[in-house]
Amino acid sequence: MEKLGFTKRNAPKVHVLKIVNSPGNEFAIMNTLAVHPNDFPDNHYVICDNRYVLTTKTSNKLEPGTVGAYINQRLWASWSIGQEIPVSSFDMFKSTGQQSYLGSMNLEISFRSKGKATQREFDQEELAEQFIARFESQIFQPTQLMIFEFQGNLFDIGVKSVQIVDLGQISLDSVPTSTSITSKGILIKQTQINFFKGSDGLVNLKASSTRPNADAVIRPDFKFEDMGIGGLDLEFTKIFRRAFASRIFPPGLIDKLGITHVKGLLLYGPPGTGKTLIARRIGSMLNAREPKIVNGPEILSKYVGSSEENIRNLFKDAEVEYKAKGDASSLHIIIFDELDSIFKQRGSRGDGTGVADNVVNQLLSKMDGVDQLNNILVIGMTNRRDLIDEALLRPGRFDVQVEIHLPDEAGRKQILEIKTKKMRENNMLAPDVNLDELAHVSKNFSGAELEGLVKSASSFAINKHIKVGTVGDISGNLANVQVTRKDFFGALDEVKAAFGVHEEDLHTSIAGGILKFSTTIDEILSHGQRYIKQVKESRNTKFISLLMHGPSGSGKTALAASIALASKFPFVRLISPEAMVGMSESSKINYIDNTFRDAYKSPLNILVIDNLEGLIDWVPIGPRFSNPVLQALKVYLKRQPPDGHRLLIISTSSSYSVLKQLDILNCFHNELAVPNLKSLEEFKSVMDAAEFMNDEIRRTVVKQLYGVFGTNKLDIGIKRALVNIDTAQFDEDEVNELVELMAPSLVRENQSGSPSHY
């Protein structure tokens, strides 16, 4: 090869060196790695442990074969004294294919010793100038730890993120920053150095009108996907824009705008959608003091004045720091979970003590009182925003109110990807599992319910490896454990969405199926499908209230339930008197109110309100009824759902004339009349569908019924007709028994020509 004019490129020689302590403080101050001259030359790039790039400084105080690393370097690389590591020369160009330089670098700065912290303000321009002068031409990478001495003060520095550029690039706006330790760049005079306060917040950095806020609430290297919460992209965008964006920009710019920071953020929505999870993870996205997380009931105390004092204590640290440092103070975050449990509408408790009202007043004064603080952010979470005192929801208190919705299909897929991430990484998710399919079939599942779905599917997979007939004996090769599609669909039978379809109640209503004894039944079902399509697809109509009326037992509830289940809407719920037995008027109203509120949390909803006259306790004696429940129903039957939500209400009634007297008919957009069986031909169709005896006997029954009065007319509900058919089958003479049971339902014309029953 060499004879042909080619030279062999040798790989850098790898030295195995023993870690010892740095021989002097000057090595730490200059952020260099001490080496013996026999091992490496001075000011030379070396890569240690195949990962950590440092600059060398020679020292004869070291023995050959050793390398001196000071404490920050050892912490960064997790090295121990006496540990042997591979060290070799590092060439930036050969490693990256280009000369990579630092366009910008975000550093976190803290006092090395908290006991030596000072109140002095440090100018970021001076810090950056000194930093570059001392460490120019060194290579830096994210996660790196080092010591920085400035005007007699020792600081700990952590590299949070870097922007790698080529000197030939004209614009750096499109170049992303990186938090990966694999990103490396050389520090040059043109590098933009941004300093941010460390987690202790003790370093006072002078505000700048050109640099980012040194006390920014969100770490510069933070990404929302790092939180591990899926399906909340739009919500996070709004939270960031309203609550955090002003705290990231330079304070000088915010002063020019003449605005103050948001002090309150309220997250509300159905249970299990991630509100509390956001609270638990919010500390990871903050470059501020550790948040104070408070469960609502913990504030209350049995001692007079203690509850109010507990509120004051939450703000005490923020008040002390704000008095000492003003706008330079760190952000203090207070998180209230279950906010509605303690900050209800004043005067609503009726306990006579007034403690709850005083707690609300105390929070109001702290958030927007005379001594206003600009260094606090109160985050509240609740399932019931309507219960919270209105004064807290006004501007200056909880300015930003974000509804955390149930995730849509794309959001559910994000959540499933997060919850099955370890399964995929460890090859424990079978190839037949399609997350798109699971996201589609898990309609109206909350994040918590999707997590439960994954756990349930895992239990099915684990159960396959337990010996039959035992509880604890394991069988088979555990290395082959995989969660399959069958496991997930088995889990779907166990885990149900709280805001989904309550199939049990609806299936009970149509236990015998729908018997199409007349073309009228087909017409009713067709109309129902038309209304479903209208609610689902219409640009102009997002709400329809429909009344199905007819005689008792005519099958109204069964038809309504059939239409609702056939819609495939994610939320279908039945409101019936059976669910409210023993409830007071106020409890009934709350039950109805909660059901409608649940319906407003899903994009597509159907409510079946069965037996309207039963819901209002109407009885003909008097007549008597519950007016409060009636008025509540009138409101809900006409109320439009919120934007982005569509609702079809199907109500049933056996007393059309009563609804007319109660003036409730104007609450419905359309009406569908459900008839009884009106002829013997229709009854014959019912017997055919019920498979009563054989066709010859069914014809005999019709013939005998016709012979009673010589009439073909009938007036009986489908429910009673089916019961009569079933009853007759348990008699020795089925035909005569059925004729006797059905005869009272025959209709004959009296002498005046008007129909009458036998």
HUURBEL-V40843 format. One record per backbone hydrogen bond with DSSP energy under -1.0 kcal/mol. CO is the residue of the C=O (numbers start at 1). NH is the residue of the N-H. Records with the same first field share a line. If there is no record, write none. Layout:
CO=NH, NH
This chain:
1=6
2=5
15=87
17=85
18=67
19=82
20=69
24=27
25=29
26=30
27=32
28=31
33=57
34=68
35=59
36=39, 40
44=56
45=90
46=54
47=88
48=51, 52
52=48
54=46
55=33
56=43
57=35
63=66
65=18
67=20
68=34
70=74
71=75
72=76
73=77
74=78, 79
80=83
83=19
85=17
86=49
87=15
88=47
91=95
92=96
93=97
98=100
100=186
101=165
103=192
104=163
105=194
106=160, 161
107=196
108=158
109=198
110=156
113=116
114=117
122=206
123=127
124=128
125=129
126=130
127=131
128=132
129=133
130=134
131=135
132=136
135=138
138=187
140=185
141=144
144=159
146=157
148=155
150=153
153=150
154=112
155=148
156=110
157=146
158=108
159=143
161=106
162=178
163=103
165=101
166=169
172=175
178=162
180=183
185=140
186=102
187=137
188=191
192=105
194=107
196=109
198=201
204=122
213=216
214=197
217=287
219=222
223=226
224=227
225=228
232=236
233=237
234=238
235=239
236=240
237=241
238=242
239=243
240=244, 245
244=247
245=248, 249
248=213
250=254
251=255
252=256
253=257
254=259
263=378
264=400
265=380
266=402
267=382
268=404
270=273
272=448
274=278
275=279
276=280
277=281
278=282
281=284
292=335
294=337
295=298
296=299
303=306
305=309
306=310
307=311
308=312
309=313
310=314
315=319
316=320
317=321
318=322
319=323
320=324
321=325
322=326
325=328
326=329
331=289
332=377
333=292
334=379
335=294
336=381
337=296
338=341
339=342, 343
343=389
345=348
354=358
355=359
356=360
357=361
358=362
359=363
360=364
361=365
362=366
363=367
364=368
365=369
370=372
375=332
377=334
378=265
379=336
380=267
381=339
382=269
384=387
385=388
387=345
389=392
390=393
392=398
394=397
397=399
400=266
402=268
403=405
408=412
409=413
410=414
411=415
412=416
413=417
414=418
415=419
416=420
418=421
420=424
421=425
422=426
423=428
424=427
428=483
430=433
434=438
435=439
436=440
437=441
438=442
442=445
446=450
447=451
448=452
449=453
450=454
451=455
452=456
453=457
454=458
455=459
456=460
457=461
458=462
459=463
462=465
463=466
465=475
467=470
473=467
477=480
478=481
483=430
484=488
485=489
486=490
487=491
488=492
491=495
497=500
501=503
502=506
503=507
504=508
505=509
508=511
510=513
515=517
519=523
520=524
521=525
522=526
523=527
524=528
525=529
526=530
527=531
528=532
529=533
530=534
531=535
532=536
533=537
534=538
542=647
544=649
545=669, 670
546=651
547=672
548=653
549=674
551=554
553=719
555=559
556=560
557=561
558=562
559=563
560=564
561=565
562=566
571=606
572=502
573=608
575=610
576=579
577=580
580=583
584=588
585=589
586=590
587=591
588=592
589=593
590=594
591=595
592=596
593=597
594=598
595=599
596=600
598=601
599=602
603=646
604=571
605=648
606=573
607=650
608=575
609=652
611=615
612=616
613=618
614=617
616=626
619=624
624=619
626=630
627=631
628=632
629=633
630=634
631=635
632=636
633=637
635=639
642=645
646=605
647=544
648=607
649=546
650=609
651=548
652=612
653=550
655=659
656=660
657=661
658=662
659=664
664=667
665=668
670=547
672=549
677=716
678=714
679=683
680=684
681=685
682=686
683=687
684=688
685=689
686=690
687=692
694=698
695=699
696=700
697=701
698=702
699=703
700=704
701=705
702=706
703=707
706=710
712=680
713=747
716=677
717=721
718=722
719=723
720=724
721=725
722=726
723=727
724=728
725=729
727=730
728=731
733=737
734=738
735=739
736=740
737=741
738=742
739=743
742=745
743=746
745=715
746=758
748=756
750=753
754=750
756=748
